Amino acid sequence: MQRLHAASIGHGVVGGLVAGAVVALWFFVLDVFGGEPLHTPRLLASVLLGDGSGVAGVRLIAAYTMLHFGVFAFMGAAIAGALALIGVAPGLVVGVAVALGVLDAVYYGALLTVGANLLTLLPGVQVLLANLFGAMAMMMYLHRAEHAATPLGPALLRQHRLLAQGILTGLVGAGAVALWFLFVDVLQQQPFYTPAALGSLVLLGARGPDEVQLTLAMVAAYTVVHVVAFAEVGVLLVWAAERLEQSPGLALLAFMAFVILEGLFLIVAVALGEWILGRLSWWAIGIGNLIGVAAMGRWVWQTHPRLRQQFLERPVEVRL
């Protein structure tokens, strides 16, 4: 157990304010894209501090803004203090844990306290991404302020080959899928409609084709989400490939996991919005999914010679 210093608490307060600013900026940009600047703080101010009607004046929004940054400052101090006490350096993994565990819990806990409808107030994906970006910003600030010796950013990739290879594999898959849907959109004489539609659905909660924001900003925003998602899949794929290098008998189990993941992808797509499947067509989504998997699989196959040796030169003993 480490000693807690006042400097760590101070750094945590500043880190929390940085995270709060990132979250506020994220929702401001989304509100601008949606044509309703300050929609999110107005809505949350009405629910948490007002009558829940969705209408809030300047004073109520200002009060909510002070509450927003006050809560983030408190959480930043608590998180920094906890990390200092247990001797854990700020990092990416800690940031993900903070986003999923602490920030989301505080947000949804506050809404539950006032009896708000969690599913319709704000899209869950928006909240998750906002908290993830905010937590990453907090960790980056704390890492610099605390002069942590552990690597962060590009230095982390140089030390962790799995992470670097996984991200590169994900970029290959993301590029292949993006090119496929660009081809489909051009055939339908609607270039970049697919990323705009998916971005409107995921980031703005669009409920139909009429609410799609076909703008360069929306395409760019969704591209970031697209690349991040594929980078995560790429890391998992490279990790699985390295496990198969050591135990090729797990090949059937890996294939079954792949089939399950494909099924889960379709279930999530339906849950997000049935209209998107009708608009983009099942066949386009299915082929795009297969193209992404094939591109990443091919890349992993080429960059893992030991895996090729295991499958081409040795008989595979299937083990469940």
BANUTOR-884142 format. One record per residue (C-alpha): residue number from 0; x, y, z. Coordinates in steps of 0.5 Angstrom, whole numbers, always signed. Layout:
// BANUTOR-884142
<pt><resi>NUM</resi><east>X</east><north>Y</north><up>Z</up></pt>
...
// end
This chain:
// BANUTOR-884142
<pt><resi>0</resi><east>+0</east><north>+0</north><up>+0</up></pt>
<pt><resi>1</resi><east>+3</east><north>+7</north><up>-2</up></pt>
<pt><resi>2</resi><east>+2</east><north>+13</north><up>+1</up></pt>
<pt><resi>3</resi><east>-3</east><north>+18</north><up>-1</up></pt>
<pt><resi>4</resi><east>+0</east><north>+25</north><up>-3</up></pt>
<pt><resi>5</resi><east>-4</east><north>+32</north><up>-4</up></pt>
<pt><resi>6</resi><east>-1</east><north>+33</north><up>-11</up></pt>
<pt><resi>7</resi><east>-4</east><north>+26</north><up>-13</up></pt>
<pt><resi>8</resi><east>-11</east><north>+29</north><up>-11</up></pt>
<pt><resi>9</resi><east>-9</east><north>+36</north><up>-14</up></pt>
<pt><resi>10</resi><east>-7</east><north>+32</north><up>-21</up></pt>
<pt><resi>11</resi><east>-14</east><north>+28</north><up>-20</up></pt>
<pt><resi>12</resi><east>-18</east><north>+34</north><up>-20</up></pt>
<pt><resi>13</resi><east>-15</east><north>+37</north><up>-26</up></pt>
<pt><resi>14</resi><east>-15</east><north>+30</north><up>-30</up></pt>
<pt><resi>15</resi><east>-22</east><north>+30</north><up>-28</up></pt>
<pt><resi>16</resi><east>-24</east><north>+37</north><up>-31</up></pt>
<pt><resi>17</resi><east>-20</east><north>+35</north><up>-37</up></pt>
<pt><resi>18</resi><east>-24</east><north>+29</north><up>-38</up></pt>
<pt><resi>19</resi><east>-31</east><north>+33</north><up>-36</up></pt>
<pt><resi>20</resi><east>-28</east><north>+38</north><up>-42</up></pt>
<pt><resi>21</resi><east>-27</east><north>+32</north><up>-47</up></pt>
<pt><resi>22</resi><east>-34</east><north>+29</north><up>-45</up></pt>
<pt><resi>23</resi><east>-38</east><north>+36</north><up>-46</up></pt>
<pt><resi>24</resi><east>-34</east><north>+37</north><up>-53</up></pt>
<pt><resi>25</resi><east>-36</east><north>+30</north><up>-55</up></pt>
<pt><resi>26</resi><east>-43</east><north>+32</north><up>-54</up></pt>
<pt><resi>27</resi><east>-43</east><north>+39</north><up>-57</up></pt>
<pt><resi>28</resi><east>-40</east><north>+36</north><up>-63</up></pt>
<pt><resi>29</resi><east>-46</east><north>+31</north><up>-64</up></pt>
<pt><resi>30</resi><east>-51</east><north>+36</north><up>-62</up></pt>
<pt><resi>31</resi><east>-48</east><north>+41</north><up>-68</up></pt>
<pt><resi>32</resi><east>-48</east><north>+35</north><up>-72</up></pt>
<pt><resi>33</resi><east>-55</east><north>+33</north><up>-70</up></pt>
<pt><resi>34</resi><east>-57</east><north>+41</north><up>-72</up></pt>
<pt><resi>35</resi><east>-59</east><north>+42</north><up>-64</up></pt>
<pt><resi>36</resi><east>-53</east><north>+45</north><up>-61</up></pt>
<pt><resi>37</resi><east>-53</east><north>+44</north><up>-53</up></pt>
<pt><resi>38</resi><east>-59</east><north>+39</north><up>-54</up></pt>
<pt><resi>39</resi><east>-55</east><north>+34</north><up>-49</up></pt>
<pt><resi>40</resi><east>-54</east><north>+39</north><up>-43</up></pt>
<pt><resi>41</resi><east>-61</east><north>+42</north><up>-44</up></pt>
<pt><resi>42</resi><east>-64</east><north>+35</north><up>-44</up></pt>
<pt><resi>43</resi><east>-60</east><north>+33</north><up>-38</up></pt>
<pt><resi>44</resi><east>-61</east><north>+39</north><up>-34</up></pt>
<pt><resi>45</resi><east>-68</east><north>+38</north><up>-35</up></pt>
<pt><resi>46</resi><east>-68</east><north>+31</north><up>-32</up></pt>
<pt><resi>47</resi><east>-63</east><north>+32</north><up>-27</up></pt>
<pt><resi>48</resi><east>-65</east><north>+39</north><up>-24</up></pt>
<pt><resi>49</resi><east>-71</east><north>+41</north><up>-27</up></pt>
<pt><resi>50</resi><east>-78</east><north>+38</north><up>-29</up></pt>
<pt><resi>51</resi><east>-76</east><north>+33</north><up>-34</up></pt>
<pt><resi>52</resi><east>-79</east><north>+36</north><up>-39</up></pt>
<pt><resi>53</resi><east>-73</east><north>+37</north><up>-44</up></pt>
<pt><resi>54</resi><east>-74</east><north>+45</north><up>-43</up></pt>
<pt><resi>55</resi><east>-68</east><north>+48</north><up>-39</up></pt>
<pt><resi>56</resi><east>-66</east><north>+56</north><up>-39</up></pt>
<pt><resi>57</resi><east>-59</east><north>+59</north><up>-39</up></pt>
<pt><resi>58</resi><east>-59</east><north>+58</north><up>-31</up></pt>
<pt><resi>59</resi><east>-61</east><north>+51</north><up>-31</up></pt>
<pt><resi>60</resi><east>-56</east><north>+49</north><up>-36</up></pt>
<pt><resi>61</resi><east>-50</east><north>+53</north><up>-33</up></pt>
<pt><resi>62</resi><east>-52</east><north>+50</north><up>-26</up></pt>
<pt><resi>63</resi><east>-52</east><north>+43</north><up>-30</up></pt>
<pt><resi>64</resi><east>-45</east><north>+45</north><up>-33</up></pt>
<pt><resi>65</resi><east>-42</east><north>+47</north><up>-26</up></pt>
<pt><resi>66</resi><east>-45</east><north>+40</north><up>-23</up></pt>
<pt><resi>67</resi><east>-42</east><north>+36</north><up>-29</up></pt>
<pt><resi>68</resi><east>-35</east><north>+39</north><up>-28</up></pt>
<pt><resi>69</resi><east>-36</east><north>+38</north><up>-20</up></pt>
<pt><resi>70</resi><east>-37</east><north>+31</north><up>-21</up></pt>
<pt><resi>71</resi><east>-32</east><north>+30</north><up>-26</up></pt>
<pt><resi>72</resi><east>-27</east><north>+33</north><up>-21</up></pt>
<pt><resi>73</resi><east>-29</east><north>+29</north><up>-15</up></pt>
<pt><resi>74</resi><east>-28</east><north>+23</north><up>-19</up></pt>
<pt><resi>75</resi><east>-22</east><north>+25</north><up>-22</up></pt>
<pt><resi>76</resi><east>-19</east><north>+26</north><up>-15</up></pt>
<pt><resi>77</resi><east>-22</east><north>+19</north><up>-12</up></pt>
<pt><resi>78</resi><east>-19</east><north>+15</north><up>-18</up></pt>
<pt><resi>79</resi><east>-12</east><north>+19</north><up>-18</up></pt>
<pt><resi>80</resi><east>-12</east><north>+18</north><up>-10</up></pt>
<pt><resi>81</resi><east>-14</east><north>+10</north><up>-11</up></pt>
<pt><resi>82</resi><east>-9</east><north>+9</north><up>-16</up></pt>
<pt><resi>83</resi><east>-4</east><north>+12</north><up>-12</up></pt>
<pt><resi>84</resi><east>-6</east><north>+8</north><up>-6</up></pt>
<pt><resi>85</resi><east>-5</east><north>+2</north><up>-9</up></pt>
<pt><resi>86</resi><east>+1</east><north>+3</north><up>-13</up></pt>
<pt><resi>87</resi><east>-2</east><north>+3</north><up>-20</up></pt>
<pt><resi>88</resi><east>+1</east><north>+7</north><up>-26</up></pt>
<pt><resi>89</resi><east>-5</east><north>+11</north><up>-30</up></pt>
<pt><resi>90</resi><east>-5</east><north>+7</north><up>-37</up></pt>
<pt><resi>91</resi><east>-10</east><north>+5</north><up>-43</up></pt>
<pt><resi>92</resi><east>-12</east><north>-1</north><up>-39</up></pt>
<pt><resi>93</resi><east>-14</east><north>+3</north><up>-33</up></pt>
<pt><resi>94</resi><east>-17</east><north>+8</north><up>-37</up></pt>
<pt><resi>95</resi><east>-22</east><north>+3</north><up>-40</up></pt>
<pt><resi>96</resi><east>-24</east><north>+0</north><up>-33</up></pt>
<pt><resi>97</resi><east>-25</east><north>+7</north><up>-31</up></pt>
<pt><resi>98</resi><east>-30</east><north>+8</north><up>-37</up></pt>
<pt><resi>99</resi><east>-34</east><north>+2</north><up>-36</up></pt>
<pt><resi>100</resi><east>-34</east><north>+2</north><up>-29</up></pt>
<pt><resi>101</resi><east>-34</east><north>+8</north><up>-26</up></pt>
<pt><resi>102</resi><east>-36</east><north>+14</north><up>-31</up></pt>
<pt><resi>103</resi><east>-42</east><north>+9</north><up>-33</up></pt>
<pt><resi>104</resi><east>-44</east><north>+7</north><up>-26</up></pt>
<pt><resi>105</resi><east>-44</east><north>+15</north><up>-24</up></pt>
<pt><resi>106</resi><east>-48</east><north>+17</north><up>-30</up></pt>
<pt><resi>107</resi><east>-53</east><north>+11</north><up>-30</up></pt>
<pt><resi>108</resi><east>-54</east><north>+11</north><up>-23</up></pt>
<pt><resi>109</resi><east>-55</east><north>+19</north><up>-23</up></pt>
<pt><resi>110</resi><east>-61</east><north>+17</north><up>-28</up></pt>
<pt><resi>111</resi><east>-64</east><north>+12</north><up>-24</up></pt>
<pt><resi>112</resi><east>-64</east><north>+16</north><up>-18</up></pt>
<pt><resi>113</resi><east>-69</east><north>+21</north><up>-21</up></pt>
<pt><resi>114</resi><east>-72</east><north>+15</north><up>-25</up></pt>
<pt><resi>115</resi><east>-70</east><north>+17</north><up>-32</up></pt>
<pt><resi>116</resi><east>-71</east><north>+12</north><up>-38</up></pt>
<pt><resi>117</resi><east>-64</east><north>+10</north><up>-39</up></pt>
<pt><resi>118</resi><east>-65</east><north>+7</north><up>-46</up></pt>
<pt><resi>119</resi><east>-69</east><north>+13</north><up>-49</up></pt>
<pt><resi>120</resi><east>-65</east><north>+19</north><up>-46</up></pt>
<pt><resi>121</resi><east>-59</east><north>+18</north><up>-50</up></pt>
<pt><resi>122</resi><east>-56</east><north>+13</north><up>-54</up></pt>
<pt><resi>123</resi><east>-52</east><north>+8</north><up>-50</up></pt>
<pt><resi>124</resi><east>-46</east><north>+8</north><up>-55</up></pt>
<pt><resi>125</resi><east>-46</east><north>+16</north><up>-55</up></pt>
<pt><resi>126</resi><east>-45</east><north>+15</north><up>-47</up></pt>
<pt><resi>127</resi><east>-40</east><north>+9</north><up>-47</up></pt>
<pt><resi>128</resi><east>-35</east><north>+13</north><up>-53</up></pt>
<pt><resi>129</resi><east>-36</east><north>+19</north><up>-49</up></pt>
<pt><resi>130</resi><east>-34</east><north>+16</north><up>-42</up></pt>
<pt><resi>131</resi><east>-28</east><north>+12</north><up>-46</up></pt>
<pt><resi>132</resi><east>-25</east><north>+18</north><up>-49</up></pt>
<pt><resi>133</resi><east>-26</east><north>+22</north><up>-43</up></pt>
<pt><resi>134</resi><east>-22</east><north>+17</north><up>-39</up></pt>
<pt><resi>135</resi><east>-17</east><north>+16</north><up>-44</up></pt>
<pt><resi>136</resi><east>-16</east><north>+24</north><up>-43</up></pt>
<pt><resi>137</resi><east>-15</east><north>+23</north><up>-36</up></pt>
<pt><resi>138</resi><east>-10</east><north>+17</north><up>-36</up></pt>
<pt><resi>139</resi><east>-6</east><north>+21</north><up>-41</up></pt>
<pt><resi>140</resi><east>-6</east><north>+27</north><up>-36</up></pt>
<pt><resi>141</resi><east>-5</east><north>+23</north><up>-30</up></pt>
<pt><resi>142</resi><east>+1</east><north>+19</north><up>-34</up></pt>
<pt><resi>143</resi><east>+4</east><north>+26</north><up>-35</up></pt>
<pt><resi>144</resi><east>+3</east><north>+29</north><up>-29</up></pt>
<pt><resi>145</resi><east>+5</east><north>+23</north><up>-24</up></pt>
<pt><resi>146</resi><east>+11</east><north>+22</north><up>-29</up></pt>
<pt><resi>147</resi><east>+10</east><north>+15</north><up>-29</up></pt>
<pt><resi>148</resi><east>+15</east><north>+10</north><up>-32</up></pt>
<pt><resi>149</resi><east>+11</east><north>+6</north><up>-35</up></pt>
<pt><resi>150</resi><east>+10</east><north>+7</north><up>-43</up></pt>
<pt><resi>151</resi><east>+4</east><north>+10</north><up>-46</up></pt>
<pt><resi>152</resi><east>+2</east><north>+12</north><up>-53</up></pt>
<pt><resi>153</resi><east>+7</east><north>+10</north><up>-59</up></pt>
<pt><resi>154</resi><east>+12</east><north>+7</north><up>-54</up></pt>
<pt><resi>155</resi><east>+7</east><north>+2</north><up>-51</up></pt>
<pt><resi>156</resi><east>+6</east><north>+0</north><up>-58</up></pt>
<pt><resi>157</resi><east>+13</east><north>-1</north><up>-59</up></pt>
<pt><resi>158</resi><east>+14</east><north>-5</north><up>-52</up></pt>
<pt><resi>159</resi><east>+7</east><north>-9</north><up>-54</up></pt>
<pt><resi>160</resi><east>+8</east><north>-13</north><up>-60</up></pt>
<pt><resi>161</resi><east>+1</east><north>-16</north><up>-60</up></pt>
<pt><resi>162</resi><east>-2</east><north>-10</north><up>-59</up></pt>
<pt><resi>163</resi><east>+1</east><north>-7</north><up>-65</up></pt>
<pt><resi>164</resi><east>+0</east><north>-12</north><up>-70</up></pt>
<pt><resi>165</resi><east>-7</east><north>-13</north><up>-67</up></pt>
<pt><resi>166</resi><east>-8</east><north>-5</north><up>-69</up></pt>
<pt><resi>167</resi><east>-5</east><north>-6</north><up>-76</up></pt>
<pt><resi>168</resi><east>-9</east><north>-12</north><up>-77</up></pt>
<pt><resi>169</resi><east>-15</east><north>-9</north><up>-75</up></pt>
<pt><resi>170</resi><east>-14</east><north>-3</north><up>-80</up></pt>
<pt><resi>171</resi><east>-13</east><north>-8</north><up>-86</up></pt>
<pt><resi>172</resi><east>-20</east><north>-10</north><up>-84</up></pt>
<pt><resi>173</resi><east>-23</east><north>-3</north><up>-83</up></pt>
<pt><resi>174</resi><east>-20</east><north>-1</north><up>-90</up></pt>
<pt><resi>175</resi><east>-23</east><north>-7</north><up>-94</up></pt>
<pt><resi>176</resi><east>-30</east><north>-6</north><up>-91</up></pt>
<pt><resi>177</resi><east>-30</east><north>+1</north><up>-92</up></pt>
<pt><resi>178</resi><east>-28</east><north>+0</north><up>-100</up></pt>
<pt><resi>179</resi><east>-33</east><north>-5</north><up>-100</up></pt>
<pt><resi>180</resi><east>-39</east><north>-1</north><up>-98</up></pt>
<pt><resi>181</resi><east>-36</east><north>+5</north><up>-102</up></pt>
<pt><resi>182</resi><east>-37</east><north>+1</north><up>-108</up></pt>
<pt><resi>183</resi><east>-44</east><north>-1</north><up>-106</up></pt>
<pt><resi>184</resi><east>-46</east><north>+6</north><up>-105</up></pt>
<pt><resi>185</resi><east>-43</east><north>+8</north><up>-112</up></pt>
<pt><resi>186</resi><east>-47</east><north>+3</north><up>-115</up></pt>
<pt><resi>187</resi><east>-53</east><north>+6</north><up>-112</up></pt>
<pt><resi>188</resi><east>-51</east><north>+13</north><up>-113</up></pt>
<pt><resi>189</resi><east>-50</east><north>+15</north><up>-106</up></pt>
<pt><resi>190</resi><east>-43</east><north>+15</north><up>-105</up></pt>
<pt><resi>191</resi><east>-41</east><north>+15</north><up>-97</up></pt>
<pt><resi>192</resi><east>-48</east><north>+14</north><up>-95</up></pt>
<pt><resi>193</resi><east>-47</east><north>+7</north><up>-91</up></pt>
<pt><resi>194</resi><east>-42</east><north>+11</north><up>-86</up></pt>
<pt><resi>195</resi><east>-47</east><north>+17</north><up>-86</up></pt>
<pt><resi>196</resi><east>-52</east><north>+12</north><up>-84</up></pt>
<pt><resi>197</resi><east>-49</east><north>+8</north><up>-79</up></pt>
<pt><resi>198</resi><east>-46</east><north>+14</north><up>-76</up></pt>
<pt><resi>199</resi><east>-53</east><north>+17</north><up>-75</up></pt>
<pt><resi>200</resi><east>-55</east><north>+11</north><up>-72</up></pt>
<pt><resi>201</resi><east>-50</east><north>+10</north><up>-67</up></pt>
<pt><resi>202</resi><east>-48</east><north>+17</north><up>-66</up></pt>
<pt><resi>203</resi><east>-54</east><north>+21</north><up>-66</up></pt>
<pt><resi>204</resi><east>-59</east><north>+15</north><up>-65</up></pt>
<pt><resi>205</resi><east>-63</east><north>+16</north><up>-72</up></pt>
<pt><resi>206</resi><east>-69</east><north>+12</north><up>-72</up></pt>
<pt><resi>207</resi><east>-70</east><north>+12</north><up>-80</up></pt>
<pt><resi>208</resi><east>-67</east><north>+14</north><up>-87</up></pt>
<pt><resi>209</resi><east>-70</east><north>+21</north><up>-86</up></pt>
<pt><resi>210</resi><east>-66</east><north>+22</north><up>-80</up></pt>
<pt><resi>211</resi><east>-59</east><north>+20</north><up>-84</up></pt>
<pt><resi>212</resi><east>-54</east><north>+26</north><up>-84</up></pt>
<pt><resi>213</resi><east>-50</east><north>+25</north><up>-90</up></pt>
<pt><resi>214</resi><east>-44</east><north>+30</north><up>-89</up></pt>
<pt><resi>215</resi><east>-37</east><north>+30</north><up>-89</up></pt>
<pt><resi>216</resi><east>-37</east><north>+31</north><up>-81</up></pt>
<pt><resi>217</resi><east>-41</east><north>+25</north><up>-80</up></pt>
<pt><resi>218</resi><east>-37</east><north>+20</north><up>-85</up></pt>
<pt><resi>219</resi><east>-31</east><north>+22</north><up>-81</up></pt>
<pt><resi>220</resi><east>-34</east><north>+21</north><up>-74</up></pt>
<pt><resi>221</resi><east>-36</east><north>+14</north><up>-76</up></pt>
<pt><resi>222</resi><east>-30</east><north>+13</north><up>-79</up></pt>
<pt><resi>223</resi><east>-26</east><north>+14</north><up>-72</up></pt>
<pt><resi>224</resi><east>-31</east><north>+9</north><up>-69</up></pt>
<pt><resi>225</resi><east>-30</east><north>+4</north><up>-75</up></pt>
<pt><resi>226</resi><east>-23</east><north>+4</north><up>-74</up></pt>
<pt><resi>227</resi><east>-23</east><north>+3</north><up>-67</up></pt>
<pt><resi>228</resi><east>-28</east><north>-3</north><up>-67</up></pt>
<pt><resi>229</resi><east>-24</east><north>-6</north><up>-72</up></pt>
<pt><resi>230</resi><east>-17</east><north>-5</north><up>-68</up></pt>
<pt><resi>231</resi><east>-20</east><north>-8</north><up>-62</up></pt>
<pt><resi>232</resi><east>-22</east><north>-14</north><up>-67</up></pt>
<pt><resi>233</resi><east>-15</east><north>-14</north><up>-70</up></pt>
<pt><resi>234</resi><east>-12</east><north>-15</north><up>-63</up></pt>
<pt><resi>235</resi><east>-17</east><north>-21</north><up>-61</up></pt>
<pt><resi>236</resi><east>-15</east><north>-24</north><up>-68</up></pt>
<pt><resi>237</resi><east>-8</east><north>-24</north><up>-67</up></pt>
<pt><resi>238</resi><east>-8</east><north>-26</north><up>-60</up></pt>
<pt><resi>239</resi><east>-12</east><north>-32</north><up>-62</up></pt>
<pt><resi>240</resi><east>-7</east><north>-34</north><up>-68</up></pt>
<pt><resi>241</resi><east>-2</east><north>-34</north><up>-63</up></pt>
<pt><resi>242</resi><east>-6</east><north>-39</north><up>-58</up></pt>
<pt><resi>243</resi><east>-7</east><north>-43</north><up>-64</up></pt>
<pt><resi>244</resi><east>+1</east><north>-43</north><up>-66</up></pt>
<pt><resi>245</resi><east>+2</east><north>-46</north><up>-59</up></pt>
<pt><resi>246</resi><east>-4</east><north>-51</north><up>-59</up></pt>
<pt><resi>247</resi><east>-7</east><north>-52</north><up>-67</up></pt>
<pt><resi>248</resi><east>-12</east><north>-57</north><up>-64</up></pt>
<pt><resi>249</resi><east>-16</east><north>-51</north><up>-62</up></pt>
<pt><resi>250</resi><east>-18</east><north>-50</north><up>-69</up></pt>
<pt><resi>251</resi><east>-25</east><north>-52</north><up>-69</up></pt>
<pt><resi>252</resi><east>-26</east><north>-49</north><up>-62</up></pt>
<pt><resi>253</resi><east>-24</east><north>-42</north><up>-66</up></pt>
<pt><resi>254</resi><east>-28</east><north>-43</north><up>-72</up></pt>
<pt><resi>255</resi><east>-34</east><north>-44</north><up>-67</up></pt>
<pt><resi>256</resi><east>-32</east><north>-38</north><up>-63</up></pt>
<pt><resi>257</resi><east>-32</east><north>-34</north><up>-70</up></pt>
<pt><resi>258</resi><east>-39</east><north>-37</north><up>-72</up></pt>
<pt><resi>259</resi><east>-42</east><north>-35</north><up>-65</up></pt>
<pt><resi>260</resi><east>-39</east><north>-28</north><up>-66</up></pt>
<pt><resi>261</resi><east>-42</east><north>-27</north><up>-73</up></pt>
<pt><resi>262</resi><east>-49</east><north>-29</north><up>-70</up></pt>
<pt><resi>263</resi><east>-48</east><north>-24</north><up>-65</up></pt>
<pt><resi>264</resi><east>-46</east><north>-18</north><up>-70</up></pt>
<pt><resi>265</resi><east>-52</east><north>-19</north><up>-73</up></pt>
<pt><resi>266</resi><east>-56</east><north>-19</north><up>-67</up></pt>
<pt><resi>267</resi><east>-53</east><north>-13</north><up>-65</up></pt>
<pt><resi>268</resi><east>-54</east><north>-10</north><up>-72</up></pt>
<pt><resi>269</resi><east>-62</east><north>-12</north><up>-71</up></pt>
<pt><resi>270</resi><east>-62</east><north>-9</north><up>-64</up></pt>
<pt><resi>271</resi><east>-59</east><north>-2</north><up>-66</up></pt>
<pt><resi>272</resi><east>-64</east><north>-1</north><up>-72</up></pt>
<pt><resi>273</resi><east>-68</east><north>-6</north><up>-76</up></pt>
<pt><resi>274</resi><east>-69</east><north>+0</north><up>-81</up></pt>
<pt><resi>275</resi><east>-61</east><north>+0</north><up>-83</up></pt>
<pt><resi>276</resi><east>-61</east><north>-7</north><up>-85</up></pt>
<pt><resi>277</resi><east>-67</east><north>-6</north><up>-90</up></pt>
<pt><resi>278</resi><east>-63</east><north>+0</north><up>-92</up></pt>
<pt><resi>279</resi><east>-57</east><north>-3</north><up>-93</up></pt>
<pt><resi>280</resi><east>-59</east><north>-10</north><up>-95</up></pt>
<pt><resi>281</resi><east>-57</east><north>-16</north><up>-91</up></pt>
<pt><resi>282</resi><east>-53</east><north>-19</north><up>-97</up></pt>
<pt><resi>283</resi><east>-48</east><north>-12</north><up>-97</up></pt>
<pt><resi>284</resi><east>-47</east><north>-13</north><up>-90</up></pt>
<pt><resi>285</resi><east>-46</east><north>-20</north><up>-90</up></pt>
<pt><resi>286</resi><east>-41</east><north>-20</north><up>-96</up></pt>
<pt><resi>287</resi><east>-38</east><north>-14</north><up>-92</up></pt>
<pt><resi>288</resi><east>-37</east><north>-18</north><up>-86</up></pt>
<pt><resi>289</resi><east>-34</east><north>-23</north><up>-90</up></pt>
<pt><resi>290</resi><east>-29</east><north>-19</north><up>-93</up></pt>
<pt><resi>291</resi><east>-27</east><north>-16</north><up>-87</up></pt>
<pt><resi>292</resi><east>-26</east><north>-23</north><up>-84</up></pt>
<pt><resi>293</resi><east>-22</east><north>-25</north><up>-90</up></pt>
<pt><resi>294</resi><east>-18</east><north>-19</north><up>-90</up></pt>
<pt><resi>295</resi><east>-15</east><north>-20</north><up>-83</up></pt>
<pt><resi>296</resi><east>-15</east><north>-27</north><up>-84</up></pt>
<pt><resi>297</resi><east>-10</east><north>-27</north><up>-90</up></pt>
<pt><resi>298</resi><east>-6</east><north>-21</north><up>-86</up></pt>
<pt><resi>299</resi><east>-5</east><north>-26</north><up>-80</up></pt>
<pt><resi>300</resi><east>-4</east><north>-32</north><up>-84</up></pt>
<pt><resi>301</resi><east>+2</east><north>-28</north><up>-88</up></pt>
<pt><resi>302</resi><east>+5</east><north>-25</north><up>-82</up></pt>
<pt><resi>303</resi><east>+5</east><north>-31</north><up>-78</up></pt>
<pt><resi>304</resi><east>+9</east><north>-36</north><up>-81</up></pt>
<pt><resi>305</resi><east>+9</east><north>-41</north><up>-75</up></pt>
<pt><resi>306</resi><east>+2</east><north>-41</north><up>-76</up></pt>
<pt><resi>307</resi><east>+2</east><north>-43</north><up>-83</up></pt>
<pt><resi>308</resi><east>+7</east><north>-49</north><up>-81</up></pt>
<pt><resi>309</resi><east>+3</east><north>-52</north><up>-76</up></pt>
<pt><resi>310</resi><east>-3</east><north>-52</north><up>-81</up></pt>
<pt><resi>311</resi><east>+1</east><north>-54</north><up>-87</up></pt>
<pt><resi>312</resi><east>+6</east><north>-59</north><up>-84</up></pt>
<pt><resi>313</resi><east>+3</east><north>-62</north><up>-78</up></pt>
<pt><resi>314</resi><east>-4</east><north>-66</north><up>-78</up></pt>
<pt><resi>315</resi><east>-9</east><north>-62</north><up>-74</up></pt>
<pt><resi>316</resi><east>-11</east><north>-66</north><up>-68</up></pt>
<pt><resi>317</resi><east>-18</east><north>-63</north><up>-66</up></pt>
<pt><resi>318</resi><east>-19</east><north>-61</north><up>-59</up></pt>
<pt><resi>319</resi><east>-25</east><north>-58</north><up>-55</up></pt>
// end
